Amino acid sequence: MEKKLILRGLLAGAVGGLLSFVFARIFAEPQIQAAIDYEGARDAAQEALSTAAHAHEGHEVFSRTLQGNAGIGVALILFGMAMGALFAIVYSLCLGRVGRIQPRNLSLLVAGAGFVGLYLVPFVKYPANPPAVGHEDSIRDRTDLYLLMVLASVVLLVLAVVLGQRLQARFGNWTATILAGTAYLVAVGVVMALLPQFGHLAVNEASYGSHASETPLPLTDSDGNIVFPGFPADLLFDFRLNSVAAQLIMWAAIGVVFAPMADRLLSPRTAKIPADPITA
Amino acid sequence: MSSTTPSGSIPAAAATPVVVPLSRAGLLLFGTALLAMLVYYFIGVDQGAYSIFGADTHIHEFVHDGRHFLGFPCH
């Protein structure tokens, strides 16, 4: 049974990854290219100013065409399959251990937990950034902090579910769910408040001064005149909104595609259609 | 977590029984989770902050756009 569930999770994840790739190819790639163009023009302006040159090496291993089509496609589909596998594992473990939730509803709930726990909560603290936003020297710190945020979010979400199950006996489903959800929000809020913002990392404060984020500010010459604009705010917002939308599409697809397959697998006797694996 | 459902009094028609007991499926689930996290690592992290294959950047460059878009920190 667990093999069948994992295979179906992989399939649902591949569908989710494929859909988010189609979305990304249409809506995100133009923004990624615009960000890379901004970075190139800014580097040129910086070099013209001949201040401490931070030349972003044009080490082209793969062309932009390859990165923007095959690269992002492979990345999103493989990522979707990995998330589908994790989803199926959690789903399998939840079966029979979460009360009277039906197989299809459980599929949506686990997918929702994946979206919120693995992506959305970490995003709120450390949002997705397009190319050109992010200093090279801080990559180690930023990665460590991001993964720590993901880990904290997932662990706290599991603890919140366990807490909800404990409270259920005394308060009933409705109140227990609200209490556990609130506890989760408060706990991740505390973690977010304790972790530093990227702009305040020691390596960044030393080179760029005290700012909340790494988003490029306007370039100025020695007289303080702006010679190159800061990173476009609209572009940053659109990229982040699309990043959330793509993950929402991926997780929603995982939950929705997996649900009927699990339902058929787990309750063959109650299924309305007799054994017919081809029915959509 | 125990392998039996804690709420045995729930109506049998509505409850889903434990389908995947940990004793039997633990290894498969663990192995799959490990593989999935390895994929997560290679798409999101490798050849950026950490690198398994030294200074090589092929994986990083190939999945570059996806890495940004999935929310991972990148250069």
Interface residues (C-beta under 8 A of the other chain):
Chain A: M1 E2 K3 L5 I6 A24 A28 E29 I32 H59 V61 F62 L66 Q67 G68 A70 G71 I72 V74 A75 L76 L78 F79 M81 A82 M83 A85 L86 A88 I89 S92 L93 L95 G96 R97 G99 R100 I101 Q102 P103 L106 Y119 P122 F123 Y126 P127 A128 N129 P130 P131 G134 E136 I139 R140 R142 T143 D144 Y146 L147 Q165 F239 N242 S243 A246 Q247 L266
Chain B: M1 T5 P6 S7 I10 P11 A14 A15 T16 P17 V18 V19 V20 L22 R24 A25 L28 L29 T32 A33 L35 A36 M37 V39 Y40 I43 G44 V45 G48 A49 Y50 T57 H58 E61 F62 V63 H64 D65 G66 R67 H68 F69 L70 G71 F72 P73 C74 H75
